[in-house]
Amino acid sequence: MKYSVPINWDLSLINRINPEYVAELYGKLAVDPIGGGRAGYYLHNVSKRKAKEYIKEIHRNKLKFNYLINASCLSNKEFTKNGYSEIRRFLDWINFIEADSVTVASPYLTQIIKKFYDFKISISAFARINSLERVRFWEDLGADSLTLSEIDLNRDFKKLRKIREYTKLNLRLIANNICLLHCPMESSHSNFSSHASQSFQKNITLLDYFRRFCHFKMLLNPEEIIKSGWIRPEDVKYYEDIGIDNLKLVDRRIDAQSILNIYNAYINREYKGNLIDLLPGFNKKNYTETKDIIRVLTKYLDPFANNIFKLKEAFKLVINTDLTIDNQKLESFLSYFVQNRCDFDCQICGYCGRVAKDVIKFDPALEEIIKDCKIFFDDLLSGRIYSYFKEKE
């Protein structure tokens, strides 16, 4: 098994990655004319000059680099004269820095790249490839590799086997993301992240409603954490056996040591401890909400636009939750899915609910955290979070 490993532009990361286990390193600028899968203010910022130097160092260490341009929406800018020109100039720059491949979610961008550039093309999880029909679509467009939908397929071994039998393309799964199973908010959240990483967008917001609501649902129903499509390091063998070529590790938002801890757990195929340590989206230890804070600070300190005290409280939600998933107790967990015993209706099946009761432990203050979450969503839905002024009676 090969791994796609995130970068955060920390040079100390590169020398500690073994090319033997790595298909590529991947990353992008915090904001650019196309955008990607993470809001820009989450990310470590880097100049274009530094990015080029970093990629040279990647190549010196016999590694490959994948630049992410996987925005799910460009606000139709790509279909205007100025927008098209800006996109082509940026693709020229990606070519100049000698990226080996790009990750895209747009068919239109895929066709442009195939026509004018020699990059290898990887299709993003944002394309939600969860069927043979979608595999065929991207294969016909000339894709080289596909990131299958982890929210739909990571536990569906029957479908994974069929897709593997059908295509010779490189197949990838995201190993350590934490999202709701078949998440109904996936398209909206993808668009949110895409717009929040585009240089032309004016409505920058720190409020990732979708992530908070997702985690709130998990706090209310812990079985949703178990139903999420994460893959334990110990279970990599099952995906290797059916022919999955590559596992993508996340997340670009965390520090270099945390990335390395995740990487080492997967190449060693073992982690003794709290599984949540390997799931950055729900781990307060290595996750920082705002890194490019200067970029948005003036907007959020505007007392006529936002109630900064309510915003401050909002940023503490969920991420301050202490959560333990006993990885040792999950030793035989995945065999249930490998054997195709999972029922279509989770309410009838109940397997993940039973597992959750056995392996998950929460901070004793969980009820208080849920109460604070409810207050936050009430403030958000009522508009109070945007202003100091009370609603009129």
C-alpha positions as a Markdown table, in Angstrom:
| # | Residue | x | y | z |
|---|---|---|---|---|
| 1 | Met | 0.0 | 0.0 | 0.0 |
| 2 | Lys | 1.2 | 3.5 | -0.9 |
| 3 | Tyr | 0.1 | 6.6 | 0.9 |
| 4 | Ser | -0.7 | 10.2 | -0.2 |
| 5 | Val | 0.7 | 12.4 | 2.6 |
| 6 | Pro | -0.4 | 16.0 | 3.3 |
| 7 | Ile | 2.1 | 18.8 | 3.6 |
| 8 | Asn | 1.8 | 22.0 | 5.6 |
| 9 | Trp | 5.0 | 23.6 | 4.0 |
| 10 | Asp | 7.1 | 22.7 | 7.0 |
| 11 | Leu | 10.5 | 21.6 | 5.5 |
| 12 | Ser | 11.2 | 19.3 | 8.5 |
| 13 | Leu | 8.5 | 17.0 | 7.3 |
| 14 | Ile | 10.1 | 16.0 | 4.0 |
| 15 | Asn | 13.3 | 14.4 | 5.3 |
| 16 | Arg | 11.2 | 12.2 | 7.6 |
| 17 | Ile | 9.1 | 10.6 | 4.9 |
| 18 | Asn | 10.2 | 7.3 | 3.4 |
| 19 | Pro | 9.6 | 7.3 | -0.4 |
| 20 | Glu | 9.2 | 3.6 | -0.3 |
| 21 | Tyr | 5.7 | 3.9 | 1.3 |
| 22 | Val | 4.6 | 7.2 | -0.4 |
| 23 | Ala | 2.8 | 7.7 | -3.7 |
| 24 | Glu | 2.9 | 11.5 | -3.4 |
| 25 | Leu | 2.9 | 14.5 | -1.1 |
| 26 | Tyr | 0.0 | 16.8 | -1.6 |
| 27 | Gly | -0.9 | 20.4 | -0.8 |
| 28 | Lys | -1.7 | 23.9 | -2.1 |
| 29 | Leu | -1.4 | 27.6 | -1.3 |
| 30 | Ala | -3.8 | 28.8 | 1.4 |
| 31 | Val | -5.8 | 30.7 | -1.3 |
| 32 | Asp | -5.5 | 30.7 | -5.1 |
| 33 | Pro | -7.7 | 31.5 | -8.1 |
| 34 | Ile | -9.2 | 28.0 | -8.2 |
| 35 | Gly | -9.4 | 26.9 | -4.6 |
| 36 | Gly | -9.5 | 23.5 | -3.0 |
| 37 | Gly | -10.9 | 21.3 | -0.2 |
| 38 | Arg | -9.9 | 23.3 | 2.9 |
| 39 | Ala | -10.8 | 26.9 | 3.9 |
| 40 | Gly | -7.7 | 29.1 | 3.5 |
| 41 | Tyr | -7.7 | 30.4 | 7.0 |
| 42 | Tyr | -7.2 | 26.9 | 8.3 |
| 43 | Leu | -3.9 | 26.5 | 6.5 |
| 44 | His | -0.3 | 27.5 | 6.9 |
| 45 | Asn | 0.3 | 30.3 | 4.4 |
| 46 | Val | 3.3 | 30.2 | 2.0 |
| 47 | Ser | 4.4 | 32.4 | -0.8 |
| 48 | Lys | 4.7 | 31.2 | -4.4 |
| 49 | Arg | 8.4 | 31.5 | -4.2 |
| 50 | Lys | 8.6 | 29.3 | -1.1 |
| 51 | Ala | 6.2 | 26.8 | -2.6 |
| 52 | Lys | 8.5 | 26.3 | -5.6 |
| 53 | Glu | 11.5 | 25.9 | -3.3 |
| 54 | Tyr | 9.6 | 23.4 | -1.2 |
| 55 | Ile | 8.6 | 21.3 | -4.3 |
| 56 | Lys | 12.3 | 21.3 | -5.4 |
| 57 | Glu | 13.1 | 19.8 | -2.0 |
| 58 | Ile | 10.4 | 17.2 | -2.4 |
| 59 | His | 11.9 | 16.1 | -5.7 |
| 60 | Arg | 15.4 | 16.1 | -4.3 |
| 61 | Asn | 14.1 | 13.5 | -1.8 |
| 62 | Lys | 12.8 | 11.4 | -4.6 |
| 63 | Leu | 9.1 | 12.1 | -3.8 |
| 64 | Lys | 6.3 | 13.4 | -6.0 |
| 65 | Phe | 4.0 | 16.4 | -5.5 |
| 66 | Asn | 0.3 | 16.7 | -6.2 |
| 67 | Tyr | -1.1 | 20.2 | -6.3 |
| 68 | Leu | -4.8 | 20.4 | -5.3 |
| 69 | Ile | -7.2 | 22.4 | -7.5 |
| 70 | Asn | -10.2 | 20.4 | -6.4 |
| 71 | Ala | -12.8 | 23.2 | -5.8 |
| 72 | Ser | -16.3 | 21.9 | -6.3 |
| 73 | Cys | -17.5 | 25.3 | -7.4 |
| 74 | Leu | -15.9 | 28.3 | -8.9 |
| 75 | Ser | -19.0 | 30.6 | -8.9 |
| 76 | Asn | -19.1 | 30.2 | -12.7 |
| 77 | Lys | -16.0 | 32.3 | -13.0 |
| 78 | Glu | -14.4 | 29.7 | -15.2 |
| 79 | Phe | -16.9 | 30.4 | -17.9 |
| 80 | Thr | -15.9 | 34.1 | -18.3 |
| 81 | Lys | -13.1 | 35.6 | -20.3 |
| 82 | Asn | -11.2 | 37.0 | -17.3 |
| 83 | Gly | -11.9 | 33.9 | -15.2 |
| 84 | Tyr | -10.7 | 31.6 | -17.9 |
| 85 | Ser | -7.5 | 33.7 | -18.4 |
| 86 | Glu | -6.7 | 33.7 | -14.7 |
| 87 | Ile | -7.2 | 30.0 | -14.4 |
| 88 | Arg | -4.9 | 29.3 | -17.4 |
| 89 | Arg | -2.2 | 31.6 | -15.9 |
| 90 | Phe | -2.5 | 29.7 | -12.6 |
| 91 | Leu | -2.2 | 26.4 | -14.4 |
| 92 | Asp | 0.9 | 27.7 | -16.1 |
| 93 | Trp | 2.3 | 28.5 | -12.7 |
| 94 | Ile | 1.6 | 25.0 | -11.4 |
| 95 | Asn | 3.5 | 23.7 | -14.5 |
| 96 | Phe | 6.3 | 26.2 | -13.7 |
| 97 | Ile | 6.8 | 24.8 | -10.2 |
| 98 | Glu | 6.9 | 21.3 | -11.7 |
| 99 | Ala | 4.0 | 19.7 | -9.9 |
| 100 | Asp | 3.8 | 16.0 | -10.9 |
| 101 | Ser | 0.1 | 15.8 | -10.8 |
| 102 | Val | -3.1 | 17.8 | -9.9 |
| 103 | Thr | -6.2 | 16.9 | -8.1 |
| 104 | Val | -9.5 | 18.2 | -9.6 |
| 105 | Ala | -13.2 | 17.9 | -9.1 |
| 106 | Ser | -14.4 | 19.8 | -12.2 |
| 107 | Pro | -14.9 | 18.0 | -15.6 |
| 108 | Tyr | -14.2 | 21.3 | -17.3 |
| 109 | Leu | -10.9 | 21.8 | -15.6 |
| 110 | Thr | -10.0 | 18.2 | -16.4 |
| 111 | Gln | -10.6 | 18.8 | -20.1 |
| 112 | Ile | -8.6 | 22.0 | -20.1 |
| 113 | Ile | -5.7 | 20.2 | -18.4 |
| 114 | Lys | -5.8 | 17.3 | -20.8 |
| 115 | Lys | -5.7 | 19.6 | -23.8 |
| 116 | Phe | -2.9 | 21.9 | -22.7 |
| 117 | Tyr | -0.8 | 20.3 | -19.9 |
| 118 | Asp | 1.0 | 17.0 | -19.1 |
| 119 | Phe | 0.1 | 16.7 | -15.5 |
| 120 | Lys | -1.2 | 13.4 | -14.2 |
| 121 | Ile | -4.8 | 13.9 | -13.2 |
| 122 | Ser | -6.3 | 12.7 | -9.9 |
| 123 | Ile | -10.0 | 13.1 | -9.3 |
| 124 | Ser | -11.0 | 14.4 | -5.9 |
| 125 | Ala | -13.3 | 12.8 | -3.4 |
| 126 | Phe | -15.4 | 16.0 | -4.0 |
| 127 | Ala | -16.5 | 14.3 | -7.2 |
| 128 | Arg | -18.2 | 11.7 | -5.0 |
| 129 | Ile | -17.3 | 8.7 | -7.1 |
| 130 | Asn | -19.5 | 6.0 | -5.7 |
| 131 | Ser | -20.7 | 4.0 | -8.7 |
| 132 | Leu | -19.4 | 2.3 | -11.8 |
| 133 | Glu | -21.1 | 5.0 | -13.9 |
| 134 | Arg | -19.1 | 7.7 | -12.2 |
| 135 | Val | -15.9 | 5.7 | -12.6 |
| 136 | Arg | -16.6 | 5.3 | -16.3 |
| 137 | Phe | -17.3 | 9.1 | -16.7 |
| 138 | Trp | -13.9 | 10.2 | -15.3 |
| 139 | Glu | -12.1 | 7.3 | -17.0 |
| 140 | Asp | -13.5 | 8.5 | -20.3 |
| 141 | Leu | -12.3 | 12.1 | -19.6 |
| 142 | Gly | -8.7 | 10.8 | -19.2 |
| 143 | Ala | -8.2 | 10.7 | -15.4 |
| 144 | Asp | -5.2 | 8.7 | -14.2 |
| 145 | Ser | -6.4 | 8.0 | -10.6 |
| 146 | Leu | -9.6 | 8.3 | -8.7 |
| 147 | Thr | -10.3 | 9.1 | -5.1 |
| 148 | Leu | -13.4 | 7.1 | -4.3 |
| 149 | Ser | -16.1 | 8.6 | -2.0 |
| 150 | Glu | -15.1 | 7.7 | 1.5 |
| 151 | Ile | -18.5 | 8.7 | 2.9 |
| 152 | Asp | -20.1 | 6.1 | 0.7 |
| 153 | Leu | -17.7 | 3.3 | -0.1 |
| 154 | Asn | -15.0 | 2.8 | 2.6 |
| 155 | Arg | -17.1 | 0.0 | 4.3 |
| 156 | Asp | -18.9 | -1.2 | 1.1 |
| 157 | Phe | -16.5 | -4.0 | 0.1 |
| 158 | Lys | -19.0 | -5.4 | -2.4 |
| 159 | Lys | -18.9 | -2.2 | -4.4 |
| 160 | Leu | -15.2 | -1.7 | -3.9 |
| 161 | Arg | -14.5 | -5.1 | -5.4 |
| 162 | Lys | -16.7 | -4.5 | -8.4 |
| 163 | Ile | -15.1 | -1.1 | -9.1 |
| 164 | Arg | -11.6 | -2.7 | -8.8 |
| 165 | Glu | -12.6 | -5.5 | -11.2 |
| 166 | Tyr | -13.9 | -2.9 | -13.7 |
| 167 | Thr | -11.1 | -0.3 | -14.0 |
| 168 | Lys | -7.3 | -0.4 | -14.2 |
| 169 | Leu | -7.0 | 3.2 | -13.0 |
| 170 | Asn | -5.2 | 3.9 | -9.7 |
| 171 | Leu | -7.8 | 3.7 | -6.9 |
| 172 | Arg | -7.5 | 5.7 | -3.7 |
| 173 | Leu | -9.5 | 6.0 | -0.5 |
| 174 | Ile | -9.3 | 8.6 | 2.3 |
| 175 | Ala | -8.2 | 6.7 | 5.4 |
| 176 | Asn | -8.7 | 9.0 | 8.4 |
| 177 | Asn | -11.4 | 11.5 | 7.7 |
| 178 | Ile | -14.4 | 11.7 | 10.0 |
| 179 | Cys | -17.7 | 12.5 | 8.3 |
| 180 | Leu | -21.3 | 11.4 | 8.6 |
| 181 | Leu | -22.0 | 8.3 | 6.6 |
| 182 | His | -23.5 | 9.2 | 3.2 |
| 183 | Cys | -23.4 | 12.8 | 4.5 |
| 184 | Pro | -26.4 | 14.9 | 3.1 |
| 185 | Met | -24.3 | 18.1 | 3.6 |
| 186 | Glu | -21.3 | 16.9 | 1.6 |
| 187 | Ser | -22.1 | 19.0 | -1.5 |
| 188 | Ser | -22.8 | 22.2 | 0.5 |
| 189 | His | -19.7 | 21.7 | 2.7 |
| 190 | Ser | -17.5 | 21.1 | -0.4 |
| 191 | Asn | -18.7 | 24.3 | -1.9 |
| 192 | Phe | -18.2 | 26.2 | 1.4 |
| 193 | Ser | -14.5 | 25.0 | 1.6 |
| 194 | Ser | -13.9 | 25.7 | -2.0 |
| 195 | His | -15.1 | 29.3 | -1.8 |
| 196 | Ala | -13.2 | 29.8 | 1.4 |
| 197 | Ser | -9.9 | 29.0 | -0.4 |
| 198 | Gln | -10.5 | 31.2 | -3.5 |
| 199 | Ser | -8.6 | 34.5 | -3.8 |
| 200 | Phe | -11.5 | 36.2 | -5.6 |
| 201 | Gln | -14.1 | 35.6 | -2.9 |
| 202 | Lys | -15.1 | 38.5 | -0.7 |
| 203 | Asn | -17.5 | 36.7 | 1.7 |
| 204 | Ile | -14.8 | 35.0 | 3.8 |
| 205 | Thr | -16.2 | 33.5 | 7.0 |
| 206 | Leu | -14.7 | 31.6 | 9.9 |
| 207 | Leu | -18.0 | 29.9 | 10.7 |
| 208 | Asp | -17.9 | 26.4 | 9.3 |
| 209 | Tyr | -21.5 | 25.5 | 10.0 |
| 210 | Phe | -21.3 | 22.2 | 8.3 |
| 211 | Arg | -18.3 | 20.8 | 10.3 |
| 212 | Arg | -19.9 | 22.0 | 13.6 |
| 213 | Phe | -23.3 | 20.5 | 12.7 |
| 214 | Cys | -21.7 | 17.2 | 11.7 |
| 215 | His | -19.8 | 16.9 | 14.9 |
| 216 | Phe | -22.9 | 18.0 | 16.9 |
| 217 | Lys | -24.8 | 15.1 | 15.3 |
| 218 | Met | -22.0 | 12.8 | 16.4 |
| 219 | Leu | -22.1 | 14.1 | 20.0 |
| 220 | Leu | -25.9 | 13.4 | 20.1 |
| 221 | Asn | -25.5 | 10.0 | 18.5 |
| 222 | Pro | -22.0 | 8.5 | 19.1 |
| 223 | Glu | -22.8 | 5.6 | 16.7 |
| 224 | Glu | -22.3 | 8.2 | 13.9 |
| 225 | Ile | -18.6 | 8.3 | 14.9 |
| 226 | Ile | -18.4 | 4.5 | 14.4 |
| 227 | Lys | -20.4 | 4.6 | 11.1 |
| 228 | Ser | -17.9 | 7.2 | 9.7 |
| 229 | Gly | -15.6 | 5.7 | 7.0 |
| 230 | Trp | -12.2 | 5.9 | 8.8 |
| 231 | Ile | -9.8 | 3.0 | 8.3 |
| 232 | Arg | -7.7 | 1.7 | 11.2 |
| 233 | Pro | -4.0 | 1.2 | 10.5 |
| 234 | Glu | -4.5 | -2.4 | 11.4 |
| 235 | Asp | -7.2 | -2.9 | 8.8 |
| 236 | Val | -5.2 | -1.6 | 5.8 |
| 237 | Lys | -4.6 | -5.3 | 4.8 |
| 238 | Tyr | -8.3 | -5.7 | 3.8 |
| 239 | Tyr | -8.1 | -2.9 | 1.3 |
| 240 | Glu | -4.8 | -4.0 | 0.0 |
| 241 | Asp | -6.3 | -7.5 | -0.6 |
| 242 | Ile | -9.0 | -6.2 | -2.9 |
| 243 | Gly | -6.6 | -4.1 | -4.9 |
| 244 | Ile | -6.9 | -0.5 | -3.5 |
| 245 | Asp | -3.6 | 1.2 | -4.6 |
| 246 | Asn | -3.4 | 4.1 | -2.3 |
| 247 | Leu | -4.7 | 5.5 | 0.9 |
| 248 | Lys | -4.9 | 9.3 | 1.4 |
| 249 | Leu | -4.0 | 10.6 | 4.8 |
| 250 | Val | -5.3 | 13.9 | 6.2 |
| 251 | Asp | -4.9 | 16.7 | 7.3 |
| 252 | Arg | -3.0 | 19.7 | 5.9 |
| 253 | Arg | -4.3 | 21.8 | 8.8 |
| 254 | Ile | -2.2 | 20.1 | 11.5 |
| 255 | Asp | 1.4 | 20.5 | 12.5 |
| 256 | Ala | 4.3 | 18.4 | 11.1 |
| 257 | Gln | 4.7 | 16.1 | 14.1 |
| 258 | Ser | 1.0 | 15.2 | 14.0 |
| 259 | Ile | 1.2 | 14.4 | 10.3 |
| 260 | Leu | 4.2 | 12.2 | 11.0 |
| 261 | Asn | 2.4 | 10.4 | 13.9 |
| 262 | Ile | -0.4 | 9.6 | 11.6 |
| 263 | Tyr | 1.9 | 8.5 | 8.7 |
| 264 | Asn | 3.9 | 6.3 | 11.0 |
| 265 | Ala | 0.8 | 4.6 | 12.4 |
| 266 | Tyr | -0.3 | 3.6 | 9.0 |
| 267 | Ile | 3.0 | 2.5 | 7.6 |
| 268 | Asn | 3.5 | 0.4 | 10.7 |
| 269 | Arg | -0.1 | -0.8 | 10.5 |
| 270 | Glu | -0.5 | -0.4 | 14.3 |
| 271 | Tyr | -1.7 | 2.1 | 16.8 |
| 272 | Lys | -2.0 | 1.4 | 20.4 |
| 273 | Gly | -4.1 | 4.1 | 22.0 |
| 274 | Asn | -6.9 | 6.5 | 21.3 |
| 275 | Leu | -8.0 | 6.2 | 17.6 |
| 276 | Ile | -9.2 | 9.8 | 17.7 |
| 277 | Asp | -5.5 | 10.8 | 17.7 |
| 278 | Leu | -5.4 | 9.7 | 14.0 |
| 279 | Leu | -8.6 | 11.6 | 13.1 |
| 280 | Pro | -7.6 | 15.3 | 13.0 |
| 281 | Gly | -11.1 | 16.7 | 12.3 |
| 282 | Phe | -12.2 | 15.6 | 15.8 |
| 283 | Asn | -8.9 | 15.9 | 17.7 |
| 284 | Lys | -8.3 | 19.1 | 19.7 |
| 285 | Lys | -4.7 | 18.2 | 20.4 |
| 286 | Asn | -3.3 | 18.9 | 16.9 |
| 287 | Tyr | -6.0 | 21.0 | 15.3 |
| 288 | Thr | -6.0 | 24.8 | 15.1 |
| 289 | Glu | -9.2 | 26.5 | 13.9 |
| 290 | Thr | -7.6 | 29.7 | 12.5 |
| 291 | Lys | -4.0 | 30.0 | 11.2 |
| 292 | Asp | -4.4 | 32.8 | 8.7 |
| 293 | Ile | -6.2 | 34.9 | 11.2 |
| 294 | Ile | -4.8 | 38.3 | 10.1 |
| 295 | Arg | -6.5 | 37.8 | 6.7 |
| 296 | Val | -10.0 | 37.9 | 8.4 |
| 297 | Leu | -9.3 | 39.7 | 11.7 |
| 298 | Thr | -10.5 | 43.1 | 10.6 |
| 299 | Lys | -13.8 | 41.8 | 9.3 |
| 300 | Tyr | -14.5 | 39.9 | 12.5 |
| 301 | Leu | -13.6 | 42.7 | 14.8 |
| 302 | Asp | -16.3 | 44.9 | 13.2 |
| 303 | Pro | -18.9 | 45.4 | 15.9 |
| 304 | Phe | -21.6 | 46.3 | 13.4 |
| 305 | Ala | -21.1 | 43.0 | 11.6 |
| 306 | Asn | -20.5 | 40.4 | 14.3 |
| 307 | Asn | -20.8 | 39.7 | 17.9 |
| 308 | Ile | -17.2 | 38.7 | 18.6 |
| 309 | Phe | -17.9 | 37.4 | 22.0 |
| 310 | Lys | -20.4 | 34.9 | 20.6 |
| 311 | Leu | -17.9 | 34.0 | 17.8 |
| 312 | Lys | -15.2 | 33.4 | 20.4 |
| 313 | Glu | -17.5 | 30.9 | 22.2 |
| 314 | Ala | -18.4 | 29.3 | 18.9 |
| 315 | Phe | -14.8 | 28.5 | 18.1 |
| 316 | Lys | -14.5 | 26.5 | 21.3 |
| 317 | Leu | -17.4 | 24.1 | 20.4 |
| 318 | Val | -16.8 | 20.4 | 19.7 |
| 319 | Ile | -13.1 | 20.9 | 19.3 |
| 320 | Asn | -12.8 | 21.1 | 23.1 |
| 321 | Thr | -14.5 | 17.8 | 23.5 |
| 322 | Asp | -12.4 | 15.0 | 25.0 |
| 323 | Leu | -13.2 | 11.8 | 23.2 |
| 324 | Thr | -11.6 | 8.4 | 23.4 |
| 325 | Ile | -12.0 | 5.5 | 21.0 |
| 326 | Asp | -10.3 | 2.4 | 22.3 |
| 327 | Asn | -8.5 | 1.2 | 19.2 |
| 328 | Gln | -7.6 | -2.2 | 20.8 |
| 329 | Lys | -11.3 | -3.0 | 21.2 |
| 330 | Leu | -11.8 | -2.6 | 17.4 |
| 331 | Glu | -9.6 | -5.5 | 16.4 |
| 332 | Ser | -12.4 | -7.5 | 14.7 |
| 333 | Phe | -14.7 | -4.6 | 14.0 |
| 334 | Leu | -14.2 | -4.4 | 10.2 |
| 335 | Ser | -14.7 | -8.1 | 9.5 |
| 336 | Tyr | -18.4 | -7.5 | 9.8 |
| 337 | Phe | -18.2 | -5.3 | 6.7 |
| 338 | Val | -15.7 | -7.4 | 4.9 |
| 339 | Gln | -18.1 | -10.3 | 5.1 |
| 340 | Asn | -21.0 | -8.0 | 3.8 |
| 341 | Arg | -23.1 | -8.5 | 6.9 |
| 342 | Cys | -24.0 | -4.8 | 7.1 |
| 343 | Asp | -27.7 | -4.1 | 6.7 |
| 344 | Phe | -29.0 | -1.3 | 4.5 |
| 345 | Asp | -31.0 | 0.2 | 7.4 |
| 346 | Cys | -28.8 | 1.2 | 10.3 |
| 347 | Gln | -31.8 | 1.4 | 12.6 |
| 348 | Ile | -32.5 | -2.3 | 12.0 |
| 349 | Cys | -28.9 | -3.4 | 12.0 |
| 350 | Gly | -27.6 | -1.6 | 15.1 |
| 351 | Tyr | -24.1 | -3.0 | 14.8 |
| 352 | Cys | -22.3 | 0.4 | 15.0 |
| 353 | Gly | -24.5 | 1.5 | 17.9 |
| 354 | Arg | -23.5 | -1.6 | 19.9 |
| 355 | Val | -19.8 | -1.0 | 19.1 |
| 356 | Ala | -20.0 | 2.7 | 20.1 |
| 357 | Lys | -21.3 | 1.8 | 23.5 |
| 358 | Asp | -18.3 | -0.5 | 24.1 |
| 359 | Val | -15.4 | 1.6 | 22.7 |
| 360 | Ile | -16.3 | 5.3 | 23.0 |
| 361 | Lys | -15.8 | 7.4 | 26.1 |
| 362 | Phe | -16.7 | 11.1 | 26.3 |
| 363 | Asp | -15.5 | 13.9 | 28.5 |
| 364 | Pro | -17.7 | 14.0 | 31.7 |
| 365 | Ala | -18.8 | 17.5 | 30.6 |
| 366 | Leu | -20.5 | 16.2 | 27.4 |
| 367 | Glu | -24.0 | 17.3 | 28.4 |
| 368 | Glu | -22.7 | 20.8 | 29.0 |
| 369 | Ile | -21.0 | 20.8 | 25.6 |
| 370 | Ile | -24.2 | 19.7 | 23.9 |
| 371 | Lys | -26.1 | 22.5 | 25.7 |
| 372 | Asp | -23.5 | 25.0 | 24.4 |
| 373 | Cys | -23.8 | 23.6 | 20.9 |
| 374 | Lys | -27.6 | 24.1 | 21.0 |
| 375 | Ile | -27.1 | 27.7 | 22.1 |
| 376 | Phe | -24.6 | 28.3 | 19.3 |
| 377 | Phe | -27.0 | 27.0 | 16.6 |
| 378 | Asp | -29.8 | 29.0 | 18.0 |
| 379 | Asp | -27.6 | 32.1 | 17.9 |
| 380 | Leu | -26.6 | 31.3 | 14.3 |
| 381 | Leu | -30.1 | 30.6 | 13.0 |
| 382 | Ser | -31.6 | 33.6 | 14.7 |
| 383 | Gly | -28.8 | 35.9 | 13.4 |
| 384 | Arg | -27.7 | 37.0 | 16.9 |
| 385 | Ile | -24.2 | 35.8 | 16.2 |
| 386 | Tyr | -23.8 | 38.5 | 13.6 |
| 387 | Ser | -24.8 | 41.4 | 15.7 |
| 388 | Tyr | -24.8 | 42.8 | 19.2 |
| 389 | Phe | -28.3 | 44.1 | 18.7 |
| 390 | Lys | -31.2 | 42.1 | 20.1 |
| 391 | Glu | -34.1 | 41.0 | 17.9 |
| 392 | Lys | -37.1 | 43.3 | 18.1 |
| 393 | Glu | -40.0 | 42.1 | 20.1 |
